[in-house]
Amino acid sequence: MQYPVPKFQDVEDKIIGPLTFKQFIYLLGGVGASYAALSTLPKGLNIMVVILVGSLSLALAFYKINSQPFINILEAAFYYSIRTKLYLWKKTHQKPNKKKIKYPSQQNPVEMPDITKSNIKDIAWNLDINENIKRARTAQNIAKENILNSI
């Protein structure tokens, strides 16, 4: 049995005319706060408060930044302002340290042995043989321990 897959899950339902429920509540709150400011505050102050509250309610209802609702932006700004900040890196300008490097004197040069291809092959063969011998000895020791433990 097939079930229909819901589409447009991120689109809110329009409940009151062309407005969603959240938009309607934001605008209703803005109108209520503006009416309260008009009826209680003195004339010069109430116009500034009405403009501020009206623009905030319009921004909450309709304005989006990077497809994020304005309420999310306000919440992020609020938490950013009250939380402590952690600074992990502060660049300090330092002058480069110029030290004179003392090289070994040329009077006592270190003698290096002559390395040829045959010497390298002999060293590699010895290392390979020694490693195989060590593996064989450890395998023999493990076998002896297993035999002794089984007796």
C-alpha positions in Angstrom: 0.0 0.0 0.0 1.4 3.4 -1.0 1.0 6.4 1.2 1.3 10.0 -0.2 4.4 11.8 0.7 3.7 15.2 2.1 5.1 18.2 0.1 5.9 21.7 1.2 6.5 20.8 4.8 8.5 24.0 5.4 5.6 26.3 4.3 3.3 27.4 7.1 -0.4 27.3 6.6 -2.2 30.6 5.9 -4.8 30.8 8.6 -6.0 34.4 8.7 -6.2 35.8 5.1 -2.7 35.9 3.6 -1.1 35.7 7.0 0.2 32.7 9.0 -0.7 32.4 12.6 2.7 33.7 13.8 2.5 36.7 11.5 -0.9 37.5 12.7 0.2 37.3 16.4 3.2 39.5 15.7 1.1 42.2 14.0 -1.6 41.9 16.7 1.0 42.4 19.4 2.5 45.4 17.5 -1.0 47.0 17.1 -1.8 46.5 20.8 1.6 47.9 22.0 1.2 50.9 19.7 -2.3 51.6 21.0 -1.1 51.3 24.6 1.8 53.7 23.8 -0.6 56.2 22.1 -3.0 56.3 24.9 -0.5 56.4 27.8 2.7 58.2 26.8 3.0 62.0 26.1 2.6 63.1 22.5 6.3 63.5 21.5 7.4 60.2 23.0 4.5 58.1 21.9 5.1 58.7 18.1 8.7 57.4 18.5 7.6 54.4 20.4 4.8 53.6 17.9 7.3 53.8 15.0 9.8 51.6 16.9 7.2 49.0 17.9 5.5 49.1 14.5 8.7 48.5 12.6 9.7 45.7 15.0 6.4 43.9 14.6 6.6 44.3 10.8 10.1 42.9 10.8 9.1 40.0 13.0 6.1 39.2 10.8 7.7 39.6 7.3 11.4 40.2 7.2 13.8 37.3 6.6 17.6 37.3 6.5 19.2 34.5 4.5 15.8 32.7 4.6 15.8 32.8 8.4 13.0 34.5 10.2 13.9 37.8 12.0 13.0 36.3 15.4 15.9 33.7 15.0 18.3 36.6 14.2 17.2 38.5 17.3 17.6 35.4 19.4 21.1 34.7 18.1 22.1 38.4 18.6 20.7 38.3 22.2 22.6 35.1 23.1 25.8 36.4 21.5 25.6 39.6 23.5 25.1 38.0 26.9 27.3 35.0 26.6 31.0 35.1 27.5 33.4 35.1 24.6 36.4 32.8 24.3 39.4 34.2 22.5 41.8 31.5 21.6 44.4 33.3 19.5 45.9 36.7 19.8 48.7 37.4 17.4 51.7 39.2 18.8 54.2 40.8 16.5 57.7 39.6 17.4 60.9 40.5 15.7 62.7 37.6 14.1 65.4 36.2 16.3 68.7 36.5 14.3 71.3 34.3 15.9 74.7 33.6 14.3 75.1 29.9 13.6 78.4 28.5 14.5 79.6 25.9 12.0 82.1 23.2 13.0 85.6 24.1 12.1 87.1 22.7 9.0 90.2 21.7 10.9 88.7 18.5 12.4 86.5 17.2 9.6 84.5 14.0 10.4 85.5 11.1 8.2 82.7 9.4 6.4 83.1 5.9 5.1 82.8 5.4 1.4 79.3 4.1 0.5 78.9 2.1 -2.6 76.0 0.2 -4.1 77.5 -3.1 -2.9 77.8 -1.8 0.7 74.1 -0.7 0.6 73.1 -4.1 -0.8 75.1 -5.9 2.0 73.5 -3.8 4.7 70.0 -4.4 3.4 70.6 -8.1 3.1 71.9 -8.3 6.6 68.9 -6.4 8.0 66.5 -8.6 6.1 68.2 -11.8 7.3 68.4 -10.7 10.9 64.7 -9.8 10.9 63.8 -13.2 9.5 65.9 -14.9 12.1 64.2 -12.9 14.9 60.7 -13.8 13.5 61.7 -17.5 13.3 63.0 -17.5 16.9 59.8 -15.8 18.3 57.7 -18.3 16.4 59.7 -21.2 17.8 59.4 -19.7 21.4 55.6 -19.4 21.0 55.3 -23.0 19.7 57.4 -24.3 22.6 55.2 -22.4 25.1 52.0 -23.8 23.5 53.4 -27.3 23.7 54.4 -26.9 27.3 51.0 -25.4 28.2 49.1 -28.2 26.6 51.0 -30.9 28.6 
